[in-house]
C-alpha cells in the first residue's frame, strides 16, 4: 500500500470520527484498520498526530483523544511507546487549551468541571496530568490565575479518582498553596481558607496541619465565625458528610473483602465469626447504637460489622419460653401419673 493511499483513507476515517452520530463506529473502524495494517502503525499514528495539530475545534481534538483511548483499550497493537508519547502530547495540548479558556472565560465553574471530567476520563495518565497542572501553575505569573488552578486541584480531588490524584498533588500542594496565599488579596485569602477547611478528609492531615500553623488559620476561623457563623457550620456539615461517606465506603470495602475470603474458603457468611459466637459482643454493639456520643472507632467498628444482628434480649426470651414449655410438659406428666394412681 502506498503512503498516499493510507493517508487518504485515514483522513476519511477521521472525517467520520468528527461526525457526532458515527464517533464510536469510526473509532472501531480506525482501530480495525490499524490492526490490519500493523506494518504501517507508525505512519497511521503520524497521520492522526498531523490531523490533531491541524484541528482548531476543541471538540474534534477531544474525539481524537477518545480515539487514542480506543488504541489503548481495544487495539491488539496496544499502546506502543510512540502512541503513548503522542497521547501525552495531545493531553498537554488539550489541558493548555482548557487553562487558556479558564483564564479568560467568565464561566469558571463550567470550565473547571470540564477539566475535572477530562482528568477522570484519562485516569491512565494521572501522573502526567498532575505534572501538567503543577507546571502550568509555575508558569503563571498572574495570581488570580494561580487561584483558579488551585480551584482545579480542589475539584479533581473531590472526583472519582480522588485518592490517586491526591497521591500526586500532595508532593506540591503545600508549596503552591503557601506561595499563592502569600501573594493574593484578602478576598482570595478567605477563598483559599475555605478550600483548606473542606480538605479535612481529602488532603493528608500533616499538610493541613502545616498550613494551619503557618497561616494561623484558627484565628481566621474564629473571625469568620463571628461575622458569618453559618459559613463555618456549612463547611462543618460538608466535612461530616465526607466522613460518613468515607466510613460507608470503608465498611463496604471491608465486608466485600471478607466475603471474597469466605467464598474462597467455602465458608458461609457469619460462620466461625467470633462476634456471632459471643452474644456479649452483640450486646455491646446494640448498646453503642443507642448512645448519641459514639467515638469514631466505635462508629467504624459498628459499620464494619453490620451482620452482628443477634439480639440477646430476644435470645433470653426464647430461652425463657423453652424453659416454660419444659416445665409445662413436666407438670402434665405428673398429673397423668397421679390419675393412674
Buried (B, 14 or more C-beta within 10 A) or exposed (E): EEEEEBBEBBBEBBEBBBEEEBBEEBBEBBBBBBBEBEEBBEBBBBBBBEBBEEBEEBEBBBBBBBBBBBBBEEBEBEBBEEBBEBBBEBBBBBBBEBBEBBBEEEEBEEBBBBBBBBBBBBEBBBEBBBBBBBEBBEEBEEBEBBBBBBBBBBBBBBBBBBEBBBBBBBEBBBEBBBBBBEEBEEEBBBBBBBBBBBBBBBBBEEBBEBBBEEBEBEEBBEEBEEEEEEBBEEBEEBBEEBBEEEBEEEBEEBBEEBEEEBEEEEEEEEEEBEBBEEBEBBBBBBEBEEEEEBEEEBBBBBBBBEEBEBEEEEEEEEEEEEEEEEEEEEEEEEEEEEEEE
